[in-house]
Amino acid sequence: MVVIEALAGAFEGMGLETETWWFEPLLARPVAASLTIVEPDAGEGATPETGRRRRGISTLPLTEKELLEDPATAHPDLGWGWNAYSGSGVVEAEVVYANRGRLEDFERLRELGIDCTGKIVFARYGGNYRGFKVKFAEEAGAAGVVIFLDPGDYGDDRGPTWPEGGWANETCIQRGSIVTLPYKGDPLTPFEPARGDVERLDVDSVGLPSIPVQPIGYGAANRIMAAMTGPDVAVMGLDGWTGGLDVPYRLESGGLRLRLEVEQVRELRRTANVFGILPGAERPEEFVIVGGHHDAWGFG
């Protein structure tokens, strides 16, 4: 609300006609998230009392590093990276690397006899919209999805990284919605403003993602891929499946497991579009619209 009031005040200070248009869409709010590498179960040293034991757990970062050159990175309101409308839950499972998470990538995995059922799909950004990576993974039976920025597409393979340059450093995380509905805007009010007594769909009938999804940077992704021991995609002849990570890209984790925890709340939230209007002098019936987000991902 503070940001909305500040925007309205800024427009009024410019002498513009100002209108604040309130509405109540279904929004996702992040509550908790974690991602850990769980090494394969160890039989040696196990006892009848303890059963099989874990060798160790390595927690992966879900936030960007603070930079002296960029004080905004230390802002107390900045949170972890997240994908809006992820399902909530805790999954511990082996990993399948699905390249870009496109339909053809999942089809190739099927041709190779690799089953995603009950696994955590590990896919890189690019090639299609992030929401379809999740949709296709869920249709393939995946129990969770981890999406990473690849340095070959967005990072140090392309040029100097932030703050020296404009490319993503190893902790940068791409946030964003993963909704794949056939209409824009509020999931519950297709083609209608989400305000007042508008008729709303039942949230369980809409088809929002049901599995947990977590985005990460390529530093964390490198640690996951380095710990995987399955088939090397280069040896398998999978052209276009290798990116800029400093380790071989592997199709399966080889017993390695990830533990993914995501908790989000979906709820109707009151928010607003703020308009600053400058009527045209010669053709007031025509419109030129300039827009920007005041959104949930960070600084907008």
Number of C-alpha atoms within 10 A of each C-alpha: 9 6 10 15 12 12 19 19 15 14 17 15 10 11 12 16 13 19 15 15 11 15 16 16 22 20 18 18 18 20 10 13 20 16 23 19 20 21 18 19 16 13 12 8 9 13 10 6 6 8 12 15 15 13 11 12 14 14 13 17 18 21 17 19 13 13 12 10 10 10 9 13 16 13 11 7 9 15 14 20 23 25 25 24 25 29 19 21 17 18 21 19 21 23 29 25 27 26 28 23 28 22 16 13 18 23 14 14 17 13 10 10 9 14 16 25 16 17 25 31 29 27 26 26 19 17 11 12 16 25 22 16 30 29 23 17 27 22 11 19 16 23 24 34 27 22 26 24 28 26 26 15 16 21 24 21 16 14 15 14 18 17 13 10 11 14 19 25 23 23 20 24 22 18 18 16 15 20 23 18 14 7 11 12 15 19 23 20 19 16 11 13 16 22 15 9 6 11 13 16 12 10 13 8 8 11 12 18 19 17 23 27 28 25 27 28 27 28 20 20 25 20 16 21 22 16 18 25 16 18 15 16 19 14 11 11 9 13 9 10 17 17 16 19 21 13 15 19 24 26 24 25 25 16 17 19 24 26 19 23 19 23 17 21 17 16 13 15 13 14 15 17 15 19 18 19 15 14 13 11 7 7 8 9 8 9 11 7 7 7 9 6 9 15 9 16 18 15 11 8
